[in-house]
Amino acid sequence: MGETKTAAGRLEPKTKRGLRTRDALLRAAEKCFGEKGFHASSVSDITDEAGMAIGTFYLYFTDKLEIFRAVVDQIQTELRQHLRRSDNDDRLVRERHGLADFLAFARARPRMFRILQESYVVDPDIYFSYFESIAASYARQLKAAQAGKQIADANPDIQAWCLIAISNFLGMRYSHPSKRRANIGVVVDTAADFIAHGLSPNGRAHVQGQSGAGRMPLVSTSQARQRRV
Amino acid sequence: MGETKTAAGRLEPKTKRGLRTRDALLRAAEKCFGEKGFHASSVSDITDEAGMAIGTFYLYFTDKLEIFRAVVDQIQTELRQHLRRSDNDDRLVRERHGLADFLAFARARPRMFRILQESYVVDPDIYFSYFESIAASYARQLKAAQAGKQIADANPDIQAWCLIAISNFLGMRYSHPSKRRANIGVVVDTAADFIAHGLSPNGRAHVQGQSGAGRMPLVSTSQARQRRV
């Protein structure tokens, strides 16, 4: 059959067709969970949405909770693929690109936030695993950037959580229908400037006549100043 | 009776006893929602928890959704009272104190996060109203600090969202049982340094021999460097 059983007895698809079926179930589940929520969505809602018989579901997933976890994993996989495009050598430039890419991703699929937020309620471990996993690889990159003197030398795990917090919160806010028309360029510029230099008024004011790319604001102060969203 | 009816016909308590009863219902609801979630908690669970007859509930609240909103409002009120203690003249010092106070508040009542996260699912407007309301007053304070040249001149609304993101995410993480034993001092120092100076390696390295309190890191670089949580 080209497929193997998992410990729980479900099919781990190996064939293209099996993968396509599993993927179609994940898409349908993401739509149901994202629109109606975990509790209001049943397995038969998911198979109806996917246009499949309910029996097919149980070939791939044990229950609704298992496909919910798989949907969250899928969001993370796709997010990582999307963010891999940000590949500048300079970490501060990468942060800016990464934030812009994340906000574009978030606005293209605002349902992800409802699913993530609900995961905290369904089982906090799903929520924390998602963010801890992202934070762990983020922290490795920050540690490398510290070694290269591109960013400040501090606990990279906490730096990573601060950065994830900012992109996630701004992603939630600017994918909300009331903010669909916001000027995302201004959001990215302001937040990227905050990420690079914090709230401190210095470091920017003294840019002229000082060397060091890290001191350069990613947008000029006059640009960032009080721009409206 | 010393009480007036709201538009919905509920009692707006004016007497001490009425306020105490409403408050007891809010406490009971916070416990139920925080432990079992919105969907699994019924009005009778709440009145059982409060040791009251179910009829009493309907004197004060229209339904479960109304008391859920009131619980979120109550969290905000108590958070504001708690944070009002941070009252230093310097904005960067206040940010540091505010973060430390918020993390203490969060760790003392970790249920708040489950309730807030679930509010996004129950009705996103509850979630966004909570954060937009906090952000609006935060932004006013930041604007005043900008006018006083204490912090960088940029869109204060976006600065406020970045700051709220950091405290909320760190609050969620460090009130989780797996992180109860983390060294919160290191978390506060690292995050406060990020808030003041961002990721940029400069502004800290050049501290010596330069004037300007805003340039001073809130913890020395050697302190912040790679400290373990």
HADDOCK unambig.tbl for C-alpha pairs under 7 A between the chains (distance, minus, plus):
assign (segid A and resid 114 and name CA) (segid B and resid 120 and name CA) 6.81 0.50 0.50
assign (segid A and resid 114 and name CA) (segid B and resid 121 and name CA) 6.14 0.50 0.50
assign (segid A and resid 117 and name CA) (segid B and resid 117 and name CA) 5.37 0.50 0.50
assign (segid A and resid 117 and name CA) (segid B and resid 118 and name CA) 6.80 0.50 0.50
assign (segid A and resid 117 and name CA) (segid B and resid 120 and name CA) 6.73 0.50 0.50
assign (segid A and resid 118 and name CA) (segid B and resid 117 and name CA) 6.81 0.50 0.50
assign (segid A and resid 118 and name CA) (segid B and resid 118 and name CA) 6.19 0.50 0.50
assign (segid A and resid 118 and name CA) (segid B and resid 121 and name CA) 6.23 0.50 0.50
assign (segid A and resid 120 and name CA) (segid B and resid 114 and name CA) 6.82 0.50 0.50
assign (segid A and resid 120 and name CA) (segid B and resid 117 and name CA) 6.73 0.50 0.50
assign (segid A and resid 121 and name CA) (segid B and resid 114 and name CA) 6.15 0.50 0.50
assign (segid A and resid 121 and name CA) (segid B and resid 118 and name CA) 6.24 0.50 0.50
assign (segid A and resid 149 and name CA) (segid B and resid 201 and name CA) 6.84 0.50 0.50
assign (segid A and resid 150 and name CA) (segid B and resid 201 and name CA) 6.37 0.50 0.50
assign (segid A and resid 151 and name CA) (segid B and resid 199 and name CA) 5.19 0.50 0.50
assign (segid A and resid 151 and name CA) (segid B and resid 200 and name CA) 4.91 0.50 0.50
assign (segid A and resid 151 and name CA) (segid B and resid 201 and name CA) 4.54 0.50 0.50
assign (segid A and resid 152 and name CA) (segid B and resid 199 and name CA) 5.39 0.50 0.50
assign (segid A and resid 152 and name CA) (segid B and resid 200 and name CA) 5.61 0.50 0.50
assign (segid A and resid 152 and name CA) (segid B and resid 201 and name CA) 3.99 0.50 0.50
assign (segid A and resid 153 and name CA) (segid B and resid 225 and name CA) 5.23 0.50 0.50
assign (segid A and resid 153 and name CA) (segid B and resid 226 and name CA) 6.67 0.50 0.50
assign (segid A and resid 154 and name CA) (segid B and resid 190 and name CA) 6.65 0.50 0.50
assign (segid A and resid 154 and name CA) (segid B and resid 224 and name CA) 5.39 0.50 0.50
assign (segid A and resid 154 and name CA) (segid B and resid 225 and name CA) 4.14 0.50 0.50
assign (segid A and resid 154 and name CA) (segid B and resid 226 and name CA) 4.61 0.50 0.50
assign (segid A and resid 154 and name CA) (segid B and resid 227 and name CA) 6.98 0.50 0.50
assign (segid A and resid 155 and name CA) (segid B and resid 190 and name CA) 6.81 0.50 0.50
assign (segid A and resid 155 and name CA) (segid B and resid 225 and name CA) 6.36 0.50 0.50
assign (segid A and resid 155 and name CA) (segid B and resid 226 and name CA) 4.30 0.50 0.50
assign (segid A and resid 155 and name CA) (segid B and resid 227 and name CA) 5.76 0.50 0.50
assign (segid A and resid 155 and name CA) (segid B and resid 228 and name CA) 6.81 0.50 0.50
assign (segid A and resid 158 and name CA) (segid B and resid 187 and name CA) 6.76 0.50 0.50
assign (segid A and resid 158 and name CA) (segid B and resid 190 and name CA) 6.84 0.50 0.50
assign (segid A and resid 158 and name CA) (segid B and resid 191 and name CA) 6.85 0.50 0.50
assign (segid A and resid 162 and name CA) (segid B and resid 166 and name CA) 5.20 0.50 0.50
assign (segid A and resid 165 and name CA) (segid B and resid 165 and name CA) 5.09 0.50 0.50
assign (segid A and resid 165 and name CA) (segid B and resid 166 and name CA) 5.37 0.50 0.50
assign (segid A and resid 165 and name CA) (segid B and resid 169 and name CA) 5.64 0.50 0.50
assign (segid A and resid 166 and name CA) (segid B and resid 162 and name CA) 5.20 0.50 0.50
assign (segid A and resid 166 and name CA) (segid B and resid 165 and name CA) 5.37 0.50 0.50
assign (segid A and resid 166 and name CA) (segid B and resid 166 and name CA) 6.49 0.50 0.50
assign (segid A and resid 169 and name CA) (segid B and resid 165 and name CA) 5.64 0.50 0.50
assign (segid A and resid 187 and name CA) (segid B and resid 158 and name CA) 6.75 0.50 0.50
assign (segid A and resid 190 and name CA) (segid B and resid 154 and name CA) 6.66 0.50 0.50
assign (segid A and resid 190 and name CA) (segid B and resid 155 and name CA) 6.81 0.50 0.50
assign (segid A and resid 190 and name CA) (segid B and resid 158 and name CA) 6.85 0.50 0.50
assign (segid A and resid 191 and name CA) (segid B and resid 158 and name CA) 6.85 0.50 0.50
assign (segid A and resid 194 and name CA) (segid B and resid 198 and name CA) 6.26 0.50 0.50
assign (segid A and resid 195 and name CA) (segid B and resid 198 and name CA) 4.89 0.50 0.50
assign (segid A and resid 195 and name CA) (segid B and resid 199 and name CA) 6.11 0.50 0.50
assign (segid A and resid 196 and name CA) (segid B and resid 198 and name CA) 4.68 0.50 0.50
assign (segid A and resid 196 and name CA) (segid B and resid 199 and name CA) 4.98 0.50 0.50
assign (segid A and resid 196 and name CA) (segid B and resid 200 and name CA) 5.13 0.50 0.50
assign (segid A and resid 197 and name CA) (segid B and resid 197 and name CA) 4.69 0.50 0.50
assign (segid A and resid 197 and name CA) (segid B and resid 198 and name CA) 4.14 0.50 0.50
assign (segid A and resid 197 and name CA) (segid B and resid 199 and name CA) 6.46 0.50 0.50
assign (segid A and resid 197 and name CA) (segid B and resid 200 and name CA) 5.84 0.50 0.50
assign (segid A and resid 198 and name CA) (segid B and resid 194 and name CA) 6.26 0.50 0.50
assign (segid A and resid 198 and name CA) (segid B and resid 195 and name CA) 4.90 0.50 0.50
assign (segid A and resid 198 and name CA) (segid B and resid 196 and name CA) 4.70 0.50 0.50
assign (segid A and resid 198 and name CA) (segid B and resid 197 and name CA) 4.13 0.50 0.50
assign (segid A and resid 198 and name CA) (segid B and resid 198 and name CA) 4.01 0.50 0.50
assign (segid A and resid 199 and name CA) (segid B and resid 151 and name CA) 5.18 0.50 0.50
assign (segid A and resid 199 and name CA) (segid B and resid 152 and name CA) 5.38 0.50 0.50
assign (segid A and resid 199 and name CA) (segid B and resid 195 and name CA) 6.11 0.50 0.50
assign (segid A and resid 199 and name CA) (segid B and resid 196 and name CA) 5.00 0.50 0.50
assign (segid A and resid 199 and name CA) (segid B and resid 197 and name CA) 6.45 0.50 0.50
assign (segid A and resid 200 and name CA) (segid B and resid 151 and name CA) 4.92 0.50 0.50
assign (segid A and resid 200 and name CA) (segid B and resid 152 and name CA) 5.61 0.50 0.50
assign (segid A and resid 200 and name CA) (segid B and resid 196 and name CA) 5.14 0.50 0.50
assign (segid A and resid 200 and name CA) (segid B and resid 197 and name CA) 5.83 0.50 0.50
assign (segid A and resid 200 and name CA) (segid B and resid 214 and name CA) 5.62 0.50 0.50
assign (segid A and resid 200 and name CA) (segid B and resid 215 and name CA) 6.73 0.50 0.50
assign (segid A and resid 201 and name CA) (segid B and resid 149 and name CA) 6.82 0.50 0.50
assign (segid A and resid 201 and name CA) (segid B and resid 150 and name CA) 6.37 0.50 0.50
assign (segid A and resid 201 and name CA) (segid B and resid 151 and name CA) 4.54 0.50 0.50
assign (segid A and resid 201 and name CA) (segid B and resid 152 and name CA) 3.99 0.50 0.50
assign (segid A and resid 201 and name CA) (segid B and resid 214 and name CA) 6.44 0.50 0.50
assign (segid A and resid 202 and name CA) (segid B and resid 214 and name CA) 6.33 0.50 0.50
assign (segid A and resid 202 and name CA) (segid B and resid 215 and name CA) 5.71 0.50 0.50
assign (segid A and resid 203 and name CA) (segid B and resid 203 and name CA) 5.40 0.50 0.50
assign (segid A and resid 214 and name CA) (segid B and resid 200 and name CA) 5.64 0.50 0.50
assign (segid A and resid 214 and name CA) (segid B and resid 201 and name CA) 6.48 0.50 0.50
assign (segid A and resid 214 and name CA) (segid B and resid 202 and name CA) 6.38 0.50 0.50
assign (segid A and resid 215 and name CA) (segid B and resid 200 and name CA) 6.73 0.50 0.50
assign (segid A and resid 215 and name CA) (segid B and resid 202 and name CA) 5.70 0.50 0.50
assign (segid A and resid 224 and name CA) (segid B and resid 154 and name CA) 5.40 0.50 0.50
assign (segid A and resid 225 and name CA) (segid B and resid 153 and name CA) 5.22 0.50 0.50
assign (segid A and resid 225 and name CA) (segid B and resid 154 and name CA) 4.12 0.50 0.50
assign (segid A and resid 225 and name CA) (segid B and resid 155 and name CA) 6.34 0.50 0.50
assign (segid A and resid 226 and name CA) (segid B and resid 153 and name CA) 6.69 0.50 0.50
assign (segid A and resid 226 and name CA) (segid B and resid 154 and name CA) 4.65 0.50 0.50
assign (segid A and resid 226 and name CA) (segid B and resid 155 and name CA) 4.33 0.50 0.50
assign (segid A and resid 227 and name CA) (segid B and resid 155 and name CA) 5.80 0.50 0.50
assign (segid A and resid 228 and name CA) (segid B and resid 155 and name CA) 6.85 0.50 0.50
